[in-house]
Amino acid sequence: MMIWRSNALFLLLILGIYLTQIQSLRFELESGHTKCIAEEIKGHSMTVGKYHIVNPNDGHPLPDTHKVTVRVTSAHGNSHAHHYAENVPQGHFSFETAEAADYHTCFTAADHKPPVKLTVDFEWKTGVAAKDWTNVAKKASVEAMELELKHMLEIVQGVHDEMFYLREREEEMQELNRDTSYKLAWMTGLSILVCLSVAGLQVWHLKTFFEKKKLI
């Protein structure tokens, strides 16, 4: 029984890790340019991001040219920015999404002469991974096993929500496929009708031409 429970917990942990969205990357950004990173996040999910400019000279202060402007927005065209920071060397953001959408984090480096190249470290977490479990343990003063069970419950809830989200997306895709098939069939029928009409007009025109020339 203990082995079965351990295997079940292990499988749940693997599922949680698989479904947890963690995006950690390092990229270069040239002054005067903008780079955007997109993440598809379901509705009512917590998302957390941290970023900082890598110091090109260890042991020395970060140059004044190494700053970025960061803006986090939704792809649905909302004018409200979930996070905005201007000319900063580092920062972080956290918010709960109101709707399922593609969310964009855009980094813009100010223009400099001569141009400089910045290296940015960016980590973006969503879902269960976005929750600070260390603070949860401190605030709740719970035992290690109770904390682990709470964590597992969050993972199971995340798997459950992800399944329903994927089902909704599948239904949307099926509806789109049905609409596309209907429109394709309608266009095919219309194309056949147009071709037959053109062929009939050509036959009528040729027949009239030959009759005028008294060839038939």
Secondary structure as UniProt FT lines:
FT   HELIX           2..19
FT   STRAND          21..30
FT   TURN            31..32
FT   STRAND          34..41
FT   TURN            43..44
FT   STRAND          46..53
FT   TURN            58..59
FT   TURN            64..65
FT   STRAND          68..74
FT   TURN            75..76
FT   STRAND          83..88
FT   STRAND          90..96
FT   STRAND          101..109
FT   STRAND          117..126
FT   HELIX           127..130
FT   HELIX           133..140
FT   HELIX           144..212
FT   TURN            213..214
//
